[in-house]
Amino acid sequence: MSDLSSTDLDLWRVDPDRLTTLLVEAGWHLVGRRSGIYNRLAPPGEIEGRLGSFVVPLDREAPEFVELMEHVLRQASSPTYRSLWARSIAPRLFTDPTDEFRFRKESAAPSGLISWREGERLISSARKTLVAGAKSYMAPDRHFGNKHGQFANRYIDSVMMGQTEPGSYIVKAFAPSASTVPLRKPAGPSLDIGTAAGAISRDISQSVVRALEATVEAIQHYRTSGSLAGFDEGVRHGISYEMATAILGITENSDGSDITVEWDATVPGDFEEHVWRYEFSGGDTPILEKAAHKLAAAEQSTFTLVVGRVHLLARKEADSPGVFGVENLMGSQPKKVRVRLADEDEYHEAIRAYEENLAVQVSGNLEREGNLHWLYNAHLVRTVGPLDEFISQHRGQSGHIEGQISLDDLP
């Protein structure tokens, strides 16, 4: 809600204390108050609000409450403060309390812009980060696959996406602070699943943050020791193959990136600081690639990573995630595999790879059915790059791709 005049708003329901907190977080500062009656705030850049202070009414029983609340909201959403209002106040004022995740990626594009493909991938990586952390809430694991997927999707369904900010390209996610996410999908209609059957959403968000923190520490450990042991140790804190590949999508082709978490101060929590930040660089990409391979390799032998070109596209039915074929260019795995995706959004990336002749990396559980090899519960981890460049980089001295096919084999 960025335009107050266009919205029928029940002003009685606006929480004055929450409005005060959000204004202070956005740069206003408290310059006077009468307990239980009003808070008076000076706008950003003013010392005592001499040019016009903001009075937030506190007493909902007062006859002038609605009039004063409407006035202060119109002040905060006026053209002078419209950007702050739309970006930092309105999205959180008119929803339940939320904790904010900001995924920022710097690129060679002008400030505030990002290439379309990289923007799509940043949004996808942000979603995968939240999903991986939500899965780790249920139980730590090196590689989840579809495990706990329904629970993670219920958490994601409660999250709102917000506007980006000027200065860089930022994806915002607003996760509820005090709602409940069911641990299991109810077996039938139910009027009350009970709080015991659910997880507090902030606890899930904290699992996301613990996994992020453990990943940052593991990266730093690798930089000082050259060892991936930090990733193994960090599994119990939420590190997983899914988290490594999610952050990989944020660091790859970036001039710097970070994830900032701002805990909603209106909801009690044991925080010394309400804003936490985790920084990454483009140089973290090869570390995360190695870690992802290690985390995947420790799984059962059926879990497989394949790098190759998309040579077949098909959908069995309109609402299926999609099926495509990959001609494997690396290793001793089957020369061709059929891929059945777990995520419908990734099918569009497979189409792009097919149309633009790009090599892709896919992962999943490898199974053989007759003469066909399938990757089930599969994910398109990333597009590796132009196929010709990939083949040139991995060509052995004999003129063939190491361990696999030659250019003459490609139709």
N, C-alpha and C positions, 0 to 999 in steps of 0.2 A: 504494500500500500504506500504509494509515493505521493498521491494527491488526496488530501483530506476532504476536499469539497466533493469529490466524486464517490464518496463512500458513506453509506448509512452506518454510522458507528454508534453503538450503545456506550456513551461516554461514562455511564455509571460503572461500567465493567473495566475501565482503564485503571490499572494498579498504579497509584501515585508514587509509591516507593520504587517500583520497577522503572517507571519513567524517570525518576530522579537518578537512579543508578545508571541507566543507559545514557542520559545526558552527560553525566560526569565522565563516563567512559569515553564519550565522543568529544570531550574537550571543555564542556561547561564546568564551572566550579561553584561550590556552595558559598554564598556570601551572607546569608541570613536565614533565620527560621523561627517559627513559633511552634513548639511541640504539639503535634496533633492537628495543627491548623494549616500551615503552609511551609514550603521550602522556597527560598529565593536564590536563583542561580544567575551568575554572570556568563554571557556568551564567551566562546573561545576568543582569546586575545584581549579581553577586557578585564580590568583588575577588580572593579566593584560594580560593574553593570551600570555605569552612569548613562550610557547611551540606550538603556532599555533592558531591565532585568526580566527574567522569566520567573513567574510565580506559579508553583505547582501546588494546587489545593490538596489537602490531606484528609479533610473531613467530608466523607460522602453524605453525611446527614445535613450538611449546611445547604440552605436553599440556593446559594450561588455556585455550588460545586460544578454543575454541568457547564454553566457559562464560563467560569474560570478555566476549566479543563479544556473546553473548546478553544479558548483564546490562546493558551500556552501551546496547544498542538498546532494551531495555525502559525504561531510565531516560529516554532521549530521546523515547520515544513515550508516556510516562506522561501522565496528565491535565494535569499542570502545564505540559507543553510540547507538548501534542497538536496545537495549532493550528500552531505552528512546524514540527513534525515532518511533518504532513500537507501543509503548504503549500510548505515550502522544502527539506526534507531527503529524505523518502522518494521523491518523484517522480524525483530525480536520483541517489539512492544505488543504486537497484535497476534502473537502466538504464545503457546505455553513456554515456560523457561527452556532455553536451548543452550547447548555448548557449541561453540563455533570452531570448525576446522577450516583452515585456509591453505590451499595447495598452490604454491607460486612457482612459476617457471620463467626464467629469463631466456631470451633467444636473440638471434641476430635481427629480428624484426623490430621496427620502431616501438618505443615504449607504449605499453598498453595493448599491443597487438601480438598475434602469434599466427603462424601458418595454420590453415584450416585443419590439416591432417594432424599436426602436433596438438592443436586445441582439442580435437576429438580424443586423441590419445591421453591427454592430461586428464580429461573428464573420466575416461575409462580407468586410468590408473588410480585416480582419487577413489572411485567406487571400489576397485579391487583392494585398496588399502583398508577401507572400512570393513569390507567383507572378510578379509584375512584376519583382521583384529577381532572381529565379532566371533569368528570360528574359534579363535584361541581362547575366548571366554569360556566356551564349553569344555575344552580340554586341549592342552598343547599337543602338537603333532608336527612332524617334519614336512609332511605333505598331506593335505586334506582331501584333494579331489572334490567329490560331491558331498563329503561328510560334513554334517552340520549346515548344509547349504540352505535348507528351508528356514532354519533359525536366523542365519545371517541375512536372508532376504527379508524376513519380517522386521529386522532392525533397520535395514536400508529403506524399507517402505515407510518408516516413521521419520526419515531424514528429509529435510527440505534443502533445495539448492538455492543459493542467493546470487546477487549480482557481483560481477567482478569489480575490481578497483582500478583507478588510474595509477600509472607508474610502472606497472608490470602486468603480466597476465595471471590472474588469480581465480581459482575455482573455490567457491565457498560452499560448505555443507553445515547445516544447522541440525544438530542431533538433540532430540528432547532430553532434558536433564532429569526429569522426575516421572516419566511415564513407565509403563511396564511392557516388556516384550515377551510374549508367551514362549516358553521353552519348547513346547510341542504344539502342533496344530491340533485344535480340538477335534475329537472324533466325530462329533455331531453338534447340532445347535445347542448353544449354552448361553444363559443370561449372565453368568458370572464364572469366569474360569478361576478366579481367586488369585490373590497376589502370590501365594506359595507356588503357583504354576508358572510364574514368570520371573524375568530378570529385570532389575532396574536399569533403565537405558544408560544412565551415567556410568554404572559399573561396566557396561559393555564398552562405552567410549573410553574408559580408563584402560581396558584391555587393549584397545587399539593403540593407545599411547604407550603402554608398557612394551608392546611389540616394536613400535617405532624406536623407542629409547634403546632397547636391546639391539636393534639393527644398527643404529648409529654407533653404539659401543663396539659391536663386532667389526664394523668397517674400520674404526680407529685402531682396534687391536691388530687387524690385518696390516694396516699401514706401518705399524711399529715392529711387527714380528714376522710378517709374510705368511702367517698361519690363518687358516679358516676355522681354527678351533673355537673362536668366539661365536661363530654361527651355530656350531654344535651345542655349545654351552647355553646359548641364548634360546634354544628351542623351548626350554621350560618357562621362559619369560614371554613366549609368543612368536619368536622367529619361526618362519616357515618358508617353504618353497613359494607359496602364494604371496607372502609379504615381500620376499626378495624380488620377485618378478614385478610386483606392483610398483615398488619404489624404483626399480630399473626403468620403468616407463616414464618416470618423472625426471630421472637424471640423464637419460640418453638424449644426445643432441641438445643439451642445455648449456647455458653460460652461467649456471648457478640456479639452485632451486631450494625451497624450504617448505616445511609444513609447520604451521603455527596453530596452536590450540588455545582457545580462550574459554575458560570455564565461566559459566554464568554465575555472577556474584550474588544473585538473588536467591540461589539455592545453596543451603549450607554444605560445606565440604572442607576437608582437612587439607587446605592448600596454603603454602606460604606465599606463592605467587599465583595469580589467576591467568597469566599468559605464559605458555611454554612454547619454545621454538626449536625445531630440529633442522639443521642445514645439511645440504648435500651439494656435490659438485659433479661436473661431467666425468671427472676422473674416478668417481665411485662406480661407474658403469661396469668396467671389466671385473671389479671385485664382486659386484652383485651377480654378474653372470657366472663366475666361478662358484659362488656360494649356492646359487640356484641349482647348478649341475650337481654339486655335492649333496645338497639336501634331497634332490630327486634320486640320485644314485643309491642312496642308502635304503630306498624303499624296495618293495618286492620287485622281482625281476621283470614283472609285466609292465611296470611303469617305464615309459620310453619317451625320449626326446628325439625328434626328427627335424632335420633341416632339409628343405627341398623346394621344388616349385609346384605350384598348384596346376594340375593338368585336367581336372574334372570338377564340375559344379553341378549339384543336383539337390532338389528338395523333395522328400517323399510326400510331404503334405504342407499346406500353406503355413501352418503355425508351428512347424518344427524348427529347432535351432539351425538346422542345415547340415548337409553332408557334402564333402568335397574330397578329391583325391590329391595326394602329394607324392611326387616322384622324389625319392630320397637321394640326397647328394652326398651323404656322409655315413661313415661307419659300416658295420657289418649287418645292419638290420635289413628287413625286407626292402626290395627295390621300390615297391609301390605300396602305399597304405591308403585305405579309406578312412576319413576322419569324420566322426560324429561329434559335433560340438555340444558342449554343455551350456554355452552362452550364445543366445541368438545374435547379439550385437556383433560378435566376432565374425559372423558369416559375411558381413559387409566388408570387413577388412580382407577376407579371403577373396572376395570378388575383385577388390582393388588390386590385390597381388596378382591375380590372374590377368586382369586387363593391362596392367603396367609391367608385367613380366618381372615380378619381384620374388626373391627367395623369402621363405617364411620359416619360422621355428614353431613347431607345434608339440604339445605334450599330451599324454593320456595313457590309458591302460591298453597294452597291445594284446590282441586276441586273434586267433586264426579261425576262420570259418570256411571250410573247403579250401579253395585255391586263393581266397582273399584274406588279406591281413587288415584288421580294423584297429583304430585307436578310439576307444570308448571313453566317455566322460572327459573329452578332450578340450584343450584350450589352445587358441592361437596366441602364443606368448608374445610374438612381435614379428614385424617384417624386418628381415635382416638387411635388405638393400637390393639394388639391381642384380638380376641373376647373372649377367655377364661378368660384373665386377666380383661377385662372390666366387664364381667358377675360376676366374683368373687368380684370385688370392689363394685358393686352396688347390691349385694345380700342382701336382708333384713333378719331379724331374722327368718322368716318363711322358708327361703331357696329359696325364689323366688326373681326375679328381682323386685325392688320396682316399683309398678304400672303397671307391664306388665308380660311377659311370663316367664316360667320356662325352665330349661335346657331340661327337658323331652319333651317340645314342639318343640324343634329344630330337624329338620330332619337330 
